Amino acid sequence: MNPNMKKYIVAVIIVLAGVSAFTFLRKDESSDNKESSSTTGSLVKPQEEDAVNSDDVPMNFVAVPQTSEHHVSNTPEHAAILKTAPEKVSISFDIALNDISTISLTNRNTGVDVSVGGVTFSDDKKTIEKTLSDSLGNGQYSVLYSACSTSGACEMGSFQFGIKK
């Protein structure tokens, strides 16, 4: 791959991460407990079995994840609230992926990139995974990915999950 293409992909990822962070962190106090009829920028408060104490960060997720055209599934699921940190993030597609495909993980509450290590691919190259640190704490996390086909065409997507130990 030529160096200019790599620079372009990195620039696109940075711009999308900034736009996503702004969108996710924007809050409308008057609609905190309401769901909007529009999916653009609307927030969903997932139902939880445990009561939320005052030390917890509210779990608000974008109603619809931004999936790419060839996205099939992801683990953890969008808007899932987990009691323990997942061992990895896994995203499956209906096409074979190029080695330049990426996954990044950002703590939505602090804006800090908490990605650890590189990505791995399934044998058929249709699933990309990223191992996560087991020290991820309570909070909301955004997963941003760039899925690049073997022809070099890339698609971006994102989803969110929360950890509440």
C-alpha positions as CSV (number, residue, x, y, z in Angstrom):
1,M,0.0,0.0,0.0
2,N,1.4,3.4,-0.8
3,P,2.2,5.8,2.0
4,N,-0.3,8.4,0.9
5,M,-3.2,5.9,1.2
6,K,-2.1,5.1,4.8
7,K,-2.0,8.8,5.7
8,Y,-5.4,9.2,4.2
9,I,-6.8,6.3,6.2
10,V,-5.3,7.6,9.4
11,A,-6.7,11.1,8.8
12,V,-10.2,9.7,8.1
13,I,-10.0,7.7,11.3
14,I,-8.9,10.7,13.4
15,V,-11.7,12.9,11.9
16,L,-14.4,10.3,12.5
17,A,-13.1,9.6,16.0
18,G,-13.4,13.4,16.7
19,V,-16.9,13.6,15.2
20,S,-18.0,10.5,17.1
21,A,-16.6,11.7,20.4
22,F,-18.4,15.1,20.0
23,T,-21.6,13.4,19.1
24,F,-21.4,10.8,21.9
25,L,-20.4,13.3,24.6
26,R,-23.1,15.9,23.7
27,K,-25.9,15.7,26.1
28,D,-29.3,17.3,26.1
29,E,-30.3,17.6,29.8
30,S,-34.0,18.1,29.0
31,S,-34.2,14.8,27.1
32,D,-32.1,12.6,29.4
33,N,-34.9,10.3,30.3
34,K,-36.7,10.4,27.0
35,E,-36.2,8.6,23.7
36,S,-36.4,10.6,20.6
37,S,-38.4,9.4,17.6
38,S,-35.4,10.1,15.4
39,T,-32.5,7.8,15.4
40,T,-30.0,10.5,14.6
41,G,-28.2,11.4,17.8
42,S,-30.9,10.0,20.0
43,L,-29.9,8.3,23.2
44,V,-31.0,5.1,24.7
45,K,-30.9,4.3,28.4
46,P,-30.6,0.5,28.6
47,Q,-32.6,-1.3,31.2
48,E,-30.5,-2.6,34.1
49,E,-31.3,-5.1,36.8
50,D,-29.1,-3.4,39.4
51,A,-29.9,0.0,40.9
52,V,-27.6,2.9,39.8
53,N,-25.8,4.6,42.7
54,S,-24.7,8.2,42.7
55,D,-21.1,7.3,41.9
56,D,-22.0,5.6,38.6
57,V,-21.7,7.3,35.3
58,P,-25.1,7.3,33.4
59,M,-25.2,4.8,30.5
60,N,-26.5,6.6,27.4
61,F,-25.9,5.0,24.1
62,V,-26.5,6.2,20.5
63,A,-29.7,4.4,19.5
64,V,-28.4,2.9,16.3
65,P,-24.7,1.8,15.8
66,Q,-23.0,3.2,12.7
67,T,-22.3,0.0,10.8
68,S,-20.6,-0.4,7.5
69,E,-22.2,-2.0,4.5
70,H,-20.5,-5.4,5.0
71,H,-20.8,-5.5,8.8
72,V,-22.5,-8.8,10.0
73,S,-22.1,-8.7,13.8
74,N,-20.0,-7.6,16.7
75,T,-19.2,-8.7,20.3
76,P,-20.0,-7.2,22.7
77,E,-23.3,-6.2,21.3
78,H,-24.2,-2.5,20.8
79,A,-25.4,-0.9,24.1
80,A,-24.6,-4.0,26.1
81,I,-23.8,-3.3,29.8
82,L,-21.3,-5.9,31.0
83,K,-20.5,-6.8,34.6
84,T,-16.8,-7.6,33.7
85,A,-14.5,-6.3,31.0
86,P,-14.7,-8.3,27.8
87,E,-11.5,-10.2,26.8
88,K,-11.8,-8.9,23.3
89,V,-13.8,-7.0,20.7
90,S,-14.8,-9.0,17.7
91,I,-16.4,-7.8,14.5
92,S,-17.5,-10.0,11.6
93,F,-18.1,-9.0,8.0
94,D,-19.4,-10.7,4.8
95,I,-16.1,-10.0,2.9
96,A,-12.5,-10.9,3.4
97,L,-10.5,-8.0,5.1
98,N,-7.2,-6.5,4.3
99,D,-4.4,-6.4,7.0
100,I,-4.8,-2.6,7.2
101,S,-8.2,-2.9,8.9
102,T,-8.2,-1.5,12.4
103,I,-10.2,-1.4,15.7
104,S,-9.8,1.3,18.3
105,L,-11.4,1.5,21.7
106,T,-12.1,4.9,23.5
107,N,-13.4,5.5,27.0
108,R,-16.4,7.8,26.3
109,N,-16.3,9.3,29.7
110,T,-12.7,10.4,29.6
111,G,-12.0,10.6,25.8
112,V,-8.9,8.5,26.3
113,D,-7.9,5.9,23.8
114,V,-7.7,2.6,25.7
115,S,-6.8,0.4,22.8
116,V,-4.2,-2.3,23.6
117,G,-2.1,-4.2,21.1
118,G,-2.8,-5.0,17.5
119,V,-5.7,-6.7,15.7
120,T,-5.9,-10.4,14.7
121,F,-8.0,-11.9,11.9
122,S,-9.9,-15.2,11.6
123,D,-8.5,-17.7,9.1
124,D,-11.0,-16.6,6.4
125,K,-10.1,-12.9,7.2
126,K,-13.9,-12.1,7.7
127,T,-13.6,-11.5,11.4
128,I,-11.3,-8.9,13.1
129,E,-10.5,-9.0,16.8
130,K,-8.7,-6.8,19.3
131,T,-7.7,-8.2,22.7
132,L,-8.5,-5.8,25.6
133,S,-6.9,-5.1,28.9
134,D,-8.7,-6.8,31.8
135,S,-8.2,-3.6,33.8
136,L,-10.9,-1.7,31.9
137,G,-13.0,0.0,34.6
138,N,-16.6,1.1,34.9
139,G,-17.8,3.4,32.1
140,Q,-18.9,3.6,28.5
141,Y,-16.6,2.6,25.6
142,S,-16.8,3.4,21.9
143,V,-15.4,1.0,19.4
144,L,-14.4,2.6,16.1
145,Y,-13.4,0.4,13.2
146,S,-12.1,0.6,9.7
147,A,-12.9,-2.5,7.6
148,C,-10.8,-2.6,4.4
149,S,-11.5,-5.2,1.7
150,T,-8.7,-7.0,-0.1
151,S,-9.2,-4.5,-2.9
152,G,-8.3,-1.7,-0.5
153,A,-11.7,-0.1,-0.2
154,C,-12.4,0.9,3.4
155,E,-15.6,1.3,5.4
156,M,-15.9,2.9,8.8
157,G,-18.3,2.0,11.6
158,S,-18.7,2.2,15.4
159,F,-20.7,0.9,18.3
160,Q,-20.7,1.3,22.1
161,F,-20.9,-0.8,25.2
162,G,-20.6,-0.2,28.9
163,I,-19.0,-1.8,31.9
164,K,-20.6,-1.7,35.3
165,K,-18.9,-4.0,37.8
